[in-house]
Amino acid sequence: MLLSLQWFPKTAIFNSPQEATMAFPHLQQPSFLLASLKADSINKPFAQRCQDLVKVIEDFPAKELHAIFPWLVESIFGSLDGVLIGWNLRCLQGRVSPVEYSIAMEFLDPGGPMMKLVYKLQAEDYKFDFPVSYLPGPVKASIQEHVLPDSPLYHNKVQFPPTGGLGLNLALNPFEYYMFFFALSLITQKPLPGALHVRTSDCAYFILVDRYLSWFLPTEGSVLPPLSSSPGGPSPSPAPRTPAMPFASYGLHHISLLKRHISHQTSVNADPASHEIWRSETLLQVFVEMWLHHYSLEMYQKMQSPHAKESFTPTEEHVLVVRLLIKHLHAFSNSLKPEQVSPSTHSHATSPLEEFKRAAIPRFVQQKLYLFLQHCFGHWPLDASFRAVLEMWLSYLQPWRYAPEKQAQSSDGQARCVSERWAPFVQENLLMYTKLFVGFLSRALRTDLVSPKNALMVFRVAKVFAQPNLAEMIQKGEQLFLEPELVIPHRQHRLFTPPTFTGSFLSSWPPTVTDTSFKVKSHVYSLEGQDCKYTPMFGPEVRTLVLRLAQLITQAKQTAKSISDQCGESTAGRPFLSWLGFCLSDTNSSYSANDLDDMGQDSVRKTDEYLEKALEYLCQMFRLSEAQLAQLTLALGTTQDENGKKQLPDCIVGEDGLILTPLGRYQIINGLRKFDIEYQGDSELQPIRSYEIASLVRLLFRLSSAINHRFAGQMAALCSRADFLGSLCRYHLMEPGVSNRHLLSPVGQGRAASRARGPRLSLRFLGSYRTLLSLLLAFFVASLFCVGPLPCALLLVLGYFLYAAAMTLLTEQGKLHQL
């Protein structure tokens, strides 16, 4: 029988876990406690469950608590297969559910009850199995092939399955187990259908990530020690011990950071942070591995193939959380004291936390983030959601924004120069600036720059790269990479080989290299391989792409203005009947709508401002002159023809008609040019329009078809006459010739010629709301002048006959002039 947690009165206080156990002897076996908690998770409200959990964590010893820990973690963060959603932290918001939000945040706070439970179990060195099958793809594949992953996070943790067991497991300590589940819940838990419009930055998960980063990667002071688990004193939180069953086939035993540091210092001079630095190291490794390590270098190279299938697709929420991590890491690394920034000032007295700040980004983040960004740039949809990826990338490129001495604006509003202090960062992250910039260019050339959201993204990138002195730093980095290699062979081999990551993060950190050229080359080769082909950002190939983008920006500005003019004209000249709810728009219109239609003139103004500034920044970066822009704009044919209409997209004539050139595709994608598309089939068989009465159109079609079938011979005889009556019948009964239509394809001409039709009567115009309403208005006006329906009808027929006679004469005169 499942027990209830009603035996925890709110006023009950136990002085020790032993008293709690003695008070409830029937719960001395952990299985009863677990069963009771599972039952209450169904029967009790959320607030009461959390209160009971707080008491259980406070009053029971680790021996009883370790059995409920895996279940509790899963019930909070959901199952790894995504079936159980847990507390749904990614959708929990304070403004929507303030009570549940407050309770959950207090319980999961880095200084809250859940973390106290983690430290309580950590002190007893408990291990928990985590299935390898739920790790990121490259890690899982590496472990299954018995190859040790690069990250020391997995060292000495892999365990073979028992006899008859299935799958490999990692033996994780409580802190690692908790963080694995917390980080993976961002990926494994799918958002609920009603959570599509939830703002990520307001969710409990996002705020918890920020709190954990601020707690374990502090920008000021040291990592706070674990809270006391009992009034008697602090709960010990030792560094993880080596498992009893190391996976020896993966390599030798590696000394942890804590043990390495303590072995070289006396306990008197040891920094207190050295006893807790392993938590900071573990937190960062878990976040980077679970959120970024979904693409290996080999997988990235395979993904360049157009036939490759995506193995993992990040979401916009995923990217926003990664951006939060990057911003905090910059602040964490930049919180180094000025005298500790230079590598020449390293000494044995430097604390592990300061060493960790210096090594965190290049050691753990750089390679995995680069591959992550490469995948996003190559596979993200060409829509406005790419803004999240873009801002994550730009955040990484600007560490000076998160330094204590932030870049200030000058008096004239211009950004101040990027300090030379950041030159090493730019050079050691050269590919982040250059290759990803080229990747962005290729995306920008395929997007609709008339859209304000896409124009904003181009503006953002151009503005960041145009910061004074940044382009010069990038050029200097490219020069260092491309300069001749006048080095000793063994030095070159040691530095150009991608680093192997074994052991704790400092145990394999390579010796400091003072040669800047070596650093740049090592960075590029470690990310792209020894045989990479580097394309200079300021070389001729990229300059050609920039010129093309400048052309498209100029054309997009003109297109936005023309669309704005069209919208104004269509609004001013809108027929009266459209105000009655009838759609009388041209059915043959080829104008394709975009978000300018919804946002109006303000959107056009924003687009023009973004594109104007982007063009200005690109000209500054690549030293483009006004003469070059004018010449290239003219070459693309942005001038209008004699009739004031845009030319057709750039095409060549093939055997089967017109074929778009690459330039023509760019023109269509960006809305710069378009084809005039018209319906050229049987006008009687056109789809019923929204301004027509469907039943009446069908009835009139049957009636006209019967008349045409009955009097086909007579109508043909009348139309063949050479007198005025014949001309009048041809005007009414014959469709316009093929020569009067704008056929764009040679194939279409042949098909249209084969579909020539004889004379026939069409009554479809009587099924239009416009025609019927016009007749009703005419009869109404006639009644005001005391004209009856029959005389009014005769007057309408007479008026139309006079109009038709005049049009017939004009048509015949036009034919004579053509002859």
N, C-alpha and C positions, 0 to 999 in steps of 0.2 A: 504494500500500500504506500502511495506517494504521500510524503508529509508536507505540511504547509509551513511557511515561515512566520505564521502567527505567533510562534513561541519567542519572537524577538520584540518584546514590548519596547516602545520608543523611549521609555524612561529607564530601561535596564542598563546598568553599567557594570562591567566586569573589570576587575583589576588586572587580570592576566588571562591569557588563552587557556591556562589550565583550569581556571575557575569556570570558564565557559564550557569546556569539555565535561567537567564534573557536573555542571548543572544539567547537561543534556547527554547522559550516558548512552542513549539509544542512537546518537549521531557520531559515535567514535569511529565508525567506518566511513571512509570518504564517499562511498557509493550512495549512502543515504543523503548526504549533503548535496551531492550532485543531482540526485533524483528530486529532492525538494526544490532546488533552484529551478530545475526544468519545469516542474509543475507550476511554480509561481510565475514563471515567465509567460504562462498562458492565462493564468487566473487573476493576476494582480495588475493594477495600473502601473504605468511606467515610473512614476515618481516613487511609489511604494517599493517597487523592485530595487531601485537604485539605493534607497535608504537601507533596505535589508542587506544589499551587497556591501555597503559601507561597513555595517556592523560585522558581517562575516569576515571581511578583510581585516578588520581591527581586532577581532576577538579570537580567531582561529589560527593555529600555528601553520607553518608552511607544509607540514606533513599532510594536513587535511586539504590545504588550499591548492596543492599542485595538481590534484585530480580534477578540480573544476576549472583550472586555468585555460586549457585548450577550448573547452566548451564556451567559456565566458568571452574569450577573444573572438571566436566565430560568431557568437550571438551579437556582438557589437559591430564587427566589420563585415559580417556576411561570410558565406562559404566561398571557398576558392573557385568552385565551379559556377558561381553566380546564381545558384538556385535560391539560397537564403540571402535576403537583403540586409539583415541585421537592423541596426538603428537608422539606416539610410542617411548617414551623415552628409552625403553630397546634396541632399535636398532639404535638410533641416535648417530653417532660417529663424532668426530671432523675431523678426517682425510678423511672421506667420504663426509660429508656435513658440511663444516666448517662454512658457514654463518648461516644456521639454528641452528647448534649446539651452536654457540656463542650467538645468540639471545635468544634461549630457556634457556640456563644456566644463562644468565643475568636476564631474567624475573623471573625465579624460584629461584634465589639465596636467601638464608635466609635474606639477606638485600635488596632484590630486590622489584620490584613493586607488585608482587603477595603477598608477605608476608606483604607488606604495606597495601594492601587491607584487609588482614586477621585482622590486628591490628585495622584498621579503623572500621570494623564491630564488633570486639571484644569490643571496647569501648562502643558500644551501646547495648551490651548484646543481640544480635540477636541469635536465635536458628534455627537449620536446622534439618529436619527429615532424619534419616538414617535407612533403613530397616534392621531389625534384621535378616531376612532370608539370608543376605549375610555375616554374621559374621561366624567365624570358628565354626566347628561342635559342640564341647563341649559347647561353649558359647551359641550358638543358642538353643541347646537342653535344657540347664539349664534355660534360660529365658522363653522359651515356656512352661516349666513345673513350672513356677513361683518360681524358686529357684534362689537366688541371686548369680551371679558368684563371684569367689574369688577376682578378681581384682577390686579395687575401681574405675577403669575407667568407669564402668557401673552403679555405684551407683547414685540413684536419677535422672536417665536419661531415664528410660524405660517409655513409654507412651502407654496407652491402645488405640486401634484404635477407631475412632469416630463411632457413630451409623451407622451400615451398612458398615463400613470400613473393610478392610482386612489386617491382619498382624500387628505385633507390630513394633514400631519404637523407635529409640533412639533420644532424643532431645540433639543435640550436639552444642557446641559453635563453632564459625568459625575456630578456631585453630584445635580443635578436628576433625571437619568435613574435613578439608583440609588434615590432617595427616592420617585419616582413608582411604581416597581415594588414597593418595600417597602410603601408605603401601600395600593396597590390590591390587593395579595395578600390583604388582610383581606376584600375584597369578592368578588374574582373566584374565589378558591380555595374550593371547597365542601368542608366537612369530610367525612372518610371515615365510612362507616357505623359502624365500631367506635369512633369518636371522639365519640359523642354525650354520654358521661358524663365527658369530660375537663374538668378544672377550668381555666378560662381563665387565672386568675392564676398558675398553675404552668407555663404553656406558654412555650416559648422566644420566641414572637412577642411576647407580652405583656411579658415581661421586657426584650426588646430595645427595645420602645417606651419603656419607662421609662428605660432607659440612654441612649437617644438624647435624650430630653427633658432628662435631668439633665446631659448633656454640652453640648448646644447651647443650652439655655435654663437656665443655671445660676442658682441662688438665692444663691450666694455667689461672689464673685470674677468673673472674666471668662471668656469662652469660651476653652477651651484651643486653642492653635495646632496645626496638623497635625504629626504626628510626622515625624521625619527618615526620608527614604527611602534615604539612604545615609550612610555614616560621615562624608562630607565636610561635611554641613550640612543644614539643614532644607529640605524640599521647598516651593517656593513655592505658595501657594494664593490666587491673585489673585481679585478680584471678577470675575464673568462679564463678558466683553466683548460689545459689540454684534455680533450676527450680521452676516455679510457681505450677507445678503439679507433685510433687514427687510420686514415685511408693511406697507408704507407706507399702504395703503388703510385700515388700522385706526386711524390717527392719527399724531401727531407723535412724534418720538423723545423718550424720557423719560430723564432723568438718574437713575442708580442712587443708592441711599442712600450707598454708599461714596464715589462720585465727588463727590456733593454735599457730603458731610462734609469730605472732604480739600480740596476747593477753597476752603473757608472757614477752613482751619487750616494752620498750618505743620507740617512733619513733626516739629519738636522737641516741640510741645505735644500732638501727636495721641495719643489713647488707643490703646494697642496693640489693644484690642478692635475698633477701627474697621476693622482689616484683615480681621477674621473675622466681622463682624456679618452679612454677607450669607448666611452658612450658617444662622444662627439664623432669619433672616427667611424664607429658602427652606424650611427644615424646617417651620416653622409654617404657611406658606401651603400647602404640599403636603398636610400632614395635614388641615387644615381643608377644602381643596378636595376631596380624595378621600373624606373621611369624612362631611362635612356638606353639601357643596354639591350635593345631589341634588334640591332643591326651590327653584325661583325664586319670587319674590313673585307673579308671574302664575300660576304653576303652583299655588301654595298657595291662591290665590283660586278657581281652578277646582276644586281638590280639595274645596271646601266643598259642591259639588254631590253629591247622593246617587248620581248616575249616573256619576260620574267613576271611572276605573280607576286603581289604584295603579301608579305608574311604577317605584318602588323600595321594597323592603321590607327594612329593616335587621334583622339578627339580634341575639339577646341578646349574643353575643360582641362584635359591632360596638359595641353600646351600652356595654359594659363598658370597651372600649378608649377610647371617646370620654370616658367618665367619668374615666379615668386622665389624659387630656389636660387636661380641665377642672381637675382637682385640681392638676396641676402648673402650669398657667397661673396659677391663683390664687396659688400659692406663689411663682412667678416674678414676678408683678406686685407682690405684697406685700413683696418683698425690697428695694423701693426704700428708700433712706435717708430718715429722717423729714424732713430739710430739703429733700428733692427731691420729696416727695409733692405739695405744693401747686403748682398751675400758675404762681402768681405768682413762684415762685423759679426759673423757667426762665432759662437763660442760654446763651450760645454755648459755654460751657465744658462743658456737660453732655455726657456721653459718649453715643454712639449706642446702647449697650446700655441705659442708663438711659431714654433716649427710647423705646426699643423696649418696655421693661417697662411704661411708662405707656400706650402705645398698642396693645399686643398684643390685649387682649380687646375693647375697643370698636371697634377698627379692623378686625380680621380675623374675630372669632369671633361677636360678638353677633347679627347679623342671620341668619347661616346656622344658628346653633344654635337660634335662636327658631323658624325655619321647620321645622327638623328635629324639635324637640320638639312643635310643633303637629301635625305629621303623625303622630308616635308616639301622642300623646294621642287623636287621632281615629281611628286605624286599628289600633292594637295590640289583639290578642285580649284578651277580658275574663277573663284568668286570672292566676295568680300570677307568670308571667314578666314582667309589667309592673313588677315590683319593680325590675328593672335600670334601666328608663327613669326610674322615680320617684327612685331614688337619684342618678342622673345630674343630674336637675333640681334636687334638693335640694342637691347639691354646688355647683352653680353659684350658688344663691341664698344661700349662706353663705360668702362669701370670708373672713370673720373666723375660720373654723375653720383656715385655712391661713396665717394671719398669724404672724409671729414671736412676737407676744404673743397667744397663743391665749386664747379665752374660758375662764375658769376657773369652776368651780362654787363657789357660795357655801356657807357652813357648814351651812345647812339643806337642802342638796341641790338647791336651785333654781338654774336657769341665771341667770347675771348678765345685766344689761341689755346689749343690743346698743349699742355705742358710737355716738355721733353722728358719729364719723369715717366711718361707713359710709353715712350718709344720702345723699351724692351717688351712690354706687353703686346704692342702692335706687331712687332717683328716676330715674336714667338707664337703669335696667332695669325700669321700672315694669310693662311688659306681661309680663315673665317672672314677676312675682309675681302680678299680678291676673288676667290673661286665662287663664293656664295653671292658676291655682287654680280658676277657674270650669270649665275643661275637666276638671280632676280631679273636681270635684263631680259633673259629669254622668256620669263613669265610675263613681264610688262608688255613685251611686243605682241603677246597673244591675248591680251585683255582689252576690254572696252574702256578706253581712257576717257570717254565722255561721261562715264559714271563717276559721280563725286567720290564714292568710296574707293574706287580704283585710282582716281587722280590723287586722293589723299595719300595712298600708299607710296606712289611714285614721289610725291613731295616729301614724305617722311624720310625715305632713303636718301634722296638727293640732299636734304638738309643736314642729315647726320654726316654724310661723307664730305660735305663741303665745309665742315668746321675748319677754321684756320689751322694750318700746320698738320692736319691729319693726312691729307693727300701726300704731303712731302714725306711723312713717316712711312706711309705705305710704299712709296717709290724707293725710299732708302732700304726698306726690307726686301723689295724685289731685287735691287742691285746687289745686296748681300747674298741672296740666294743664287743669282746668276753669275756672280764673279768666279773666276777660275779657282780651282781647288789646289792651291799650293800648300799641301799638307803632308804630314808623315803618314804613310799607308796605314799603320796600326791604329793611329788616332782616328783616321777617317772611318775605319771599320767599327771601332768602338762606339762612335757617336752616331753614325748613320743607320746603324741597326736599330729597329724599333725596340724600345726598352721592354724587358721582361719583368713582369710584376709578380714577385713572389714574396711571401712573408708579409709583415706589417708594412705600413706605408713608408716608413723611414728606413727600414732595413735594406731596401733595394734602391733607394734614391741615389742617382748617379752623382759622381763628384761634380762640383761646380765647374762649369766651363766658362772661361772668360772670353773666348773668341766668339764674337757676336755672329759672324758668318756661319760658324759651326752650329750655333743654336738654331738659326733659321733653317739651315739645310736639314738638321735633325728633325725639326718640327714637320717640315714638308714631307720628308721621306717616311716618317713614322705614320703619317696619316694617309698618304697616297701610294706608298710603296717606292722601291728603288727605281723602278722603270716608269715613273709617272712623267707625263708630258705637261709641263707647266705653261699656262697661257698668261702672260703678263697683263695686269689690269690696265696699264697705260700703254700697251702695245697696239699695233695696227688693227688686230682682229677685234679687240674689245672696243676700240675707238670707232670702228665701223658700226658696231651694234649701238653705241651711244648716239652716233649720228642718225641712225635709223629711228631710234627712240625720240630724238629731238624732232625729226620730221613728223612722226606720228603725234607728238604733243602739239605741234603747230596745227596740224590738220584737225585734231580733236577739239581744239579751241574754236576753230572755224565751224566745225560740225555742231558743237554745242550752241553757238550763236545762231546757226541756221535753224536748228530744232526749236530754239526759243522763238525765232521769228515765225516759224510754221505754227507753233502752238498759239501765238498771239493772233495770227491771221485766222486760224480755224475757229478761235473763240469769238473773234469779232464778226466773222461772216457766218456764224452758225445759223442754220435755217430756223424759222419760227417753230416748225413742228418738232424740232429736237427738244425744245423746252417742254413739250407735252409728253416726253418720254419715248419718242420714236427715234430709232437709230437710222439716220439717213446718210450715213457716211458712204464714201466711195468704196464699193466692194472690190475694186481693182487696186486699191492703194497698197503700195509695197513698203510703207513706212513701218519700221519695227520699233515698238515702244521700248523704253528703258526707264530707269528711275527718275529721269528728268520730268517725265509726264506727271509724276505724282508730287514732285517737290517744287516745280515751277521756277520762277525767275531767280529765287534765292539760291536754288541748286545750281543754276547756270553761273551765277556770280561766284559761288564757292569753287566750282570746277575751274573756272577761268583763273581765279586767284591761285589755286593749287598748282595748276599746270604752268602758269606764268612764273611762279617762284621756282618750281622744279626745273624749268628750262634755264632760268638764271643760274641756279646752283650747278647744273651740269656744264654750262658754259664756263663757269669758274673752275671747276675741277679739271676739265679736259681742254681748257683754253680754246673754246670754239668761238669763232668770230661771227659777227652779224652777216658778213658777206657769205660765209659758208652756209649758214642757215637759210639765207634767201635763195642761194643757188640750188640747194638740195630740195627746198620746198617747191621751187619751180619745176625741178626735174620730176617730182612725183605727180605733177599735173593737178595742182590744187586750184588752178584758175578755172573760171567758169567759161562755158561755151557761149556762143552768140545769143542763144535764147535764154541765158541766165540760169540754165539747169546744169547740175553736176554731170560729168561724163560717166560712162559706164566703168565698172571695175576693169583693171588691167587684164586683158585676155589675149589669147592667140586662137586663130581659127584652125580647127582640126577637121578630120574627116567626118566626125559626128556632130559638128557644131563648135561653139565657143568653149575654150578650156581656160580656166583660171590659172594665172601665174601666181607664184608665191606673193608677189606684190599685191595682186588682186585679192588674195585671201586676207592679207593684212588690212586692206582697205575695207573689206566687207565686215571683218571682225570688229574693227574700230568704228564702224558706222560712217566711214568717210565717203563711200560710194555705194550704189545699189543698182540692181536691175529693176526696170519698170515691168512688173509682172501683171499681166492682164488675163482675164478668163477668155479663152479662145475656142471653147467648145460650143455645143448647141445651147443657144440662149434660153430655149424653152426647158431645158433639162438642168438648169442651174439649181443648186440647193435653195430651198425656201429660206428667204431672208427674215431677219427679225422684224423688219418693217412691213411684212406681208402677212395676210391671213391664210394660214396653211390650207384649211378646208376649201376656201374660195379659190385659191390658186389651183388646187387639184381639179375642182369642178370646171373652171375656165379652160384648163388644159384639155380635158375630155371634150368640151364643147368645141374648142377650136380645132382639135384633131378630127372630130367628126365632120366639121365644115370643110376642112382642107381635103379630107378623103373624098367627100361628096362632090366638091366643085374644083378639083385639081385641074381638070382639063380646061374649064372656062377661065380660071385664073391665069393659067399659062398662056392662053390665047390673048387675054387682055394685056398681059405684060409684054407680049411680043409685038404689039402695035407700035407704030412709029409716031403717032400723033400725041397730043397733049394727054388724052385719056390713058394711053399706054405709059407715059411718063409718071402720071399720078398713081397708077397701079403699081408700077415698079418701086416708087418711093415708099409705098405702104406695105407691099407684100414681099419685097426682096431684101435680104440681109446685105450689109456692106460687103464689098468684094474683099478677097484675101489681100489684095494690094493695099487696101486702106488700113490694114492692121500692122502693128509693130511686132513682126515675127523676128525673133533673135537667133533662131537656129535654122540652118538649111534643111535639117530633117523635118522641122515643123512646117516648112513651106510645102514640102511634098505631101505631107499628111493632110494639111489644110486644103490643098488643092483637090485631093481625092474625096473630101467631104463636102463638095459644093452641093447646095440644096436648091430646090425649085421654089417658086413663089408659094407663100402660105400666110395665113392670117394668124396673128398673135393677140390674144385678149388678156395676157397675163398682167398688163398694166392696171387692169381694173381690180386686181386683188391686192393692191397696195393701199396701206393706210393713207398715204399722202393723196392719192387720187380720189379716194372716197371722201376724205375730209375736205378736199378742194371742191368737190361737187356739192357737198352739204353746205359749205360756206357760200357757194354761188347761188344755190337755191334760197338760202337765208337772206342774202343781200337782195335778191330779186323780190322776195316777199315784202321787203321793206318798201319797195317802190310799186307794190300792188301788182306784181307780175306773177301769174300763176305758174305751176310746175310745167305744164305743157308748153306754153310760150317760152319759158326759160330754157327748156330742153332744146327747142327749135333754134333759139338764139345761140346756144352753145354749139350746136351742130354747124350752124352757118358760120360762126366765128372760126371753128376749127377748119372748115372747108377753105375759107379764105387763107388761113395760115398755111394749110397744106399746099394750096395752089402756089403761094409765094415761094415756099421752100422747094417745090418742084421746079419752078422756073430758075431759081438760083442754082439748083443742082445741075440742071441741063446746061446752063451757061458755063458752070465750072468745068464740065466735061468737054465742052467745045474749046475752052481755052487750053486744056491739057492736050488736045489733039493739035 
